[in-house]
Structure formats: structure tokens, C-alpha cells
Amino acid sequence: MSQDLKAPEPIPLSDEEIAKLSDAQFKTLVIRILTKLVDYSHKLDKYMKAKLIEINGIAQDTNSNEKETGTQINGVDQKKANNGQTEKSQEARIQRNEESLRNLQDIFKCSNIRIIGVPEGGKAQPPVENLFEQIIKENFPNLAKEIDFQEIQEAQRVPKKLDPRRNTPRHIIITLAKIKMKERILEAARAKGTVTYKGVPIRLSADFSKETLQARRGCKEVFQVMKSKDLQPRLLYPAKLSFRMEGQIKCFSDKIKFKEFIITKPLLYEMLKGLI
């Protein structure tokens, strides 16, 4: 297994060559890199599980020979301690790899807007990019004057194939040329409260990776409890929980570090008990 466990090779292109790639070529390159990273992460996970089974087997063999000399036992204990450290190091490495992959996916989606709830299937329905233009003009007429709709890089429904068993419309992903414009549109949507398409309520949101969405959903209950206790919580991009405590602003994106922190704060620990 260890022979197959090789980290992905560096990109065989210089910075100058990457800069000359078209948008389609660059996206293909990024997707290829992400695929290799995911594959490597899965192989690393399997390798760790195999090593853990091996370590447990060694420990069981050691326990069956407890009558051996103290020196031998001390040597085995030292080996187990070293194996424990190696296991923790590998777990930390996997967590860093997964976080790096998630961040890379979110960077790739950073200028995207996800539109939820727009009906589909009508005969006279315009192309997706025209739908976006209609939504902006219907809800934010002043902002629409500042947007060059010809600069939309991509507009599509996801998933690409329509599932006849699905009873809700597919989401629409819009890729804008500038992140700042995406942020202005989402800010305007939050300020307006209710966004519509031809009178039908819809929702605009940032586009995140599946892992980041899960992390943000995992913060929901914690966020509500903190809000009720006036800790001024905020959910920062892409999935960082920020709050004010003891006159200081605390910020956590790592769930393990957040757990370690609340253990040192009895009142906060009691407040969030069962949620973390």
C-alpha cells in the first residue's frame, strides 16, 4: 500500500504557461488537480486505517506476553507511544490536506452566485444567463445599471441533467467576472429580504463546496445559542465562526481547536454542551 501512496506531482507548467491558458483550459487544469488531491486523500485514509489495524495487532500481541522482562515491556511501551505519535501526525496531515482541498474548491467558486427556487420546464423560459439578468433588474434596478451582463463567465443549472423524479427546480450557478460584484449583489439581497422571479420567491447565496456547506450547517445551532446569549456571533467566509467573549473577538474554522477552547471556558462549555 505504501508504494502506491505517492503525493500528487507538481504542475508541469511554469507560471507564464499557466497565465497563457484560456478560461476553459485553466478550469480543466484545476479540476484535474482537485481530482488527484481527492484520490490521494482517500488513499492516505485507507493507509492510515491499515496502519491502525497493524498497530492494534501489535498491542494485542504485546498484551499476551506480559510475563516477559521489564526491559522488553518498556521497549514495547515506547514503540506504542511512538506509533501513537505517528498516528496523530498522520491524522493531522489528513485534516490539513482536506482543509487545503476544501479551501481550493471554495477559491474556485469564490465569484459564483447560487440561485435557488427558479421554476424550470416552461416552453418560453429564456436561457439561464438571461434569467439572471431578469432577476437582477426585477429586484435591484439601480444595481443592474452597473452590471455588464455580457461579462458573465458561465451560467448553468446544476446538476446538468434533469432528473424527472426531482420535484424541486435545479439550482442555477452564475460565475461573475468580479468577486466584488458578487458581494454587492448578495449584500443587496440580504438588505431586500425577499427576492423574487416574476413574483415567485427565490433565494440568492454564495456557492460553496459540499464540505464547507456541511461545516456552515454544523455551526447553525451553535450560532443561535450564542446569539441568544448576546455573544455577537458571525459566520465568516467560507466557514469561520466568530464571536465576542470577555471583550475579545474569537474566530475558529477548526472544530477541534474550538472544542479545546470551550473546554477551558466552563460557562461557554455548559452553554454549548451537546452541540459540539
N, C-alpha and C positions, 0 to 999 in steps of 0.2 A: 504493500500500500504506500509506504514512504517514498518508493521510487516514482510513483505516479503523482506525488504531492509536490508539484512544482509551481511556484508563483508565476502569474502571467508575465510574459516577456514585455519589455518596454516597447512603446510605439516606434516602429521602424521608420519614422518620419521626423524631419527637423522642424523647428518652429516655423521656418519660412515656407516649407512644403505644406504644413497644416494650414497656414494663413491663406494659401492659394486655393484650398479646397472650396468647392461650391457648398451651398447650404445642405443639399441632399447628400453629398459625399461626406461632409462633416458629421451629419446625423447618423449616417451608416457606420462611420468610424466609432462614434460614441456608443452606439447600440452594441457593436461588436465587442468593445472594451467591457461594457456592463455585463454582457453575456459571459465573458471569460471570468470576470470577477465573481459572478454568482456561482459559476461552476466550481471555481477554486474554493469558495466559501463552503459549498456543500461537501466537497472532498475533504476539506480540513475538518469539518464537523464529524464526518464518518471516521476519519483518522483518530480524532480525539476520543470518540466513543470506543473504538477498538483498543486504544491505549488504556482507557479507563478499565475495560474488562480485564486486560492483561495485568494491570496494577492490582485490581481486586483479587485476581487469581494468585498473585504473588503473596498478598496479605493473608489469604486463606491458608496457603501452604505454610506460611510462617507460623500461623497460629497453631497448626497441627504438630509443630516441632518445638513447642515451648520449653521442653526439657533440656534443650541444648545449652551450651555455656552462655554466661552473661555477655561475653565479648561478642559472640555471634548474634545475640538478640540486639545488642546495642548497634551492631553493624546493620541489621535489617531495619531497625527503627530509623536509623539515619537515612537508609535508602528510601523508606516510605516517606520520610519528611521531604527528601529531595524530589520524589515523584509527585508529592502534593504541591510543591512549589512549581514544578513543571506544568502540572495540570492547571493551576491558577494562571500561570503565564500564558498558556495556550488559550484558555477561556477569555482572558483579557485581549489577546490578539484577535480572536474571532469577533469579539464585541467591537473592537476598533475597525476591523475590516467591514463589518456590517454597517457601522455608523458612517464610514467613508463612502460605502456604496450608496447608502440612503441619501447622504449629502450630495453625491454626484447626480443621482436621479432627480433630486429636488432642484439642483442648479440647472439641469437640462429643462426643467419645467417652469423655471422662475418667471418667464414672461407670459405664461399661459393663464387664461381665464376659463373656468369650467362653468357652463350654463346648464342648469338643471330644471327640467319640467316643461321644456318647449315641445308642444304636440308635434307629432310627425305622422306621415302617411297620407296627408291631403294631396289631392291632384294638383292644386295650384300653388303648392308650397315652393317658395323660392330657394335658390342654392343657400348652403349653410352660411357662407360669408355675407350674403345679403340679409339673412335673418339677423345676424349680429348688428349690422348697420341699422336695421329697423328697430331693434331693441334699444339701442343707444339713442336714437332720435326720438323714440316714444317716451323714454324715461329721463334722459339727460340732454335736452335740446341744446343747451349752451355748450356743454362739453363736446357734443357732436360736431360743432363748428371747428373745433381744434384738432379733430382726428382725421388723418388721411387714410380712408378705408382701403385705398389701393396698397398700403404698406402692410396689410395683414399677411403674415408669412404662411399661415396654414389655418384651415378651418375644416373640421370634420366631426362627425358623430362617432362615438365610441360605445361599444365595440363596432367595428366597421360593418359586420354582417348583422342584419336584423333577425332577431330570434322571435318567431311567431308566438312562442309561449310566454314571452315577456309582456307584462301588462302595463309597463311604465315606459315612457319615451326614453330613448338613449340620450346620454349626456352629449353636450357639444363642447369641443375643445377649440379655443381660439388662441393662436400664437401671435402675439403682437411684436412689433419691431423694438419697442422700448418698454423696459420694466416700469419706468416712471408712469407711463400712461396706464398700465395695468393697475398700478396702485391708486391712481386718481379715480379710475372707474369703480374700483371696489370701495374706495372711501365714499364716493358719491352714492353707491348702492346702500351702504350702511346708513348714511345720513337720510336717505329717502325712506328706508324701512321696507316698503313693498315695491318690488319691481315686477312689471307685467310685460307680456307679449300679446297684443291685441286683446287686452283686458284680462288675460289669464295670468294668475300669479306664478312667477318663476323665481329662481334663485341664482345669483352670481357668486362665485367663490374662487379662491386661488386653487391651482391644480397641484396636488401633492402626490408623492409615491404612496403605495399601499402601506408601507411600514410607517411613514410619517402620519398618515391618516389614523392608523391604529394607535399611535402614540398620542395624538391630539385627542382622540376619543377617550383614551385612558385617563386623560387629565380632567375630563368633564366634571366628575363628581367631586374631585379634589378642589377644582376651581369654584364650584358652587358653595362648598363648605367654607372655603377661605373668604369668599365674597360675603357670606352671611356673618363672618367674624370680623369684617372690615380690615382684611389684610391686603386689600387693593391688588388682587391677582390680575395678571395679564398673560395671555398666551402669545408669545412672540414667534416670529417666523424662524424655522419652519415648525418646531415643536418644543419650544423652551418655555418653562413655567417660571414666571417672575412674580414676586410678591414682596411686600414691605413688612419687616419684622424687627422690633427693637431699634427703630429709627434707621434701619439699613435696608437696601433693596437686595434681595437674594434672587439668584437666577440659576435654574437647573435644567439641563437637557438629558442628563444621565439619571435614570431611575434608581440605580444602585447608590449613587452619591446622594441623591435626595433622601433615600431611606436612611443612610448613615447619618445625615444631618438631622432628620426629625427625631432620631433616637436620642440625640443629645439635648432635645428640647421637650421636656415632659408634657407641657401644655399642648404643644403642637402635635406630639405623638398621640395624646389622648383624643385630640380633635379629629385626627385622620385615621384613627385605629380602624382596621378592617378595610380601608380603601387603598392602602399601599401594600 
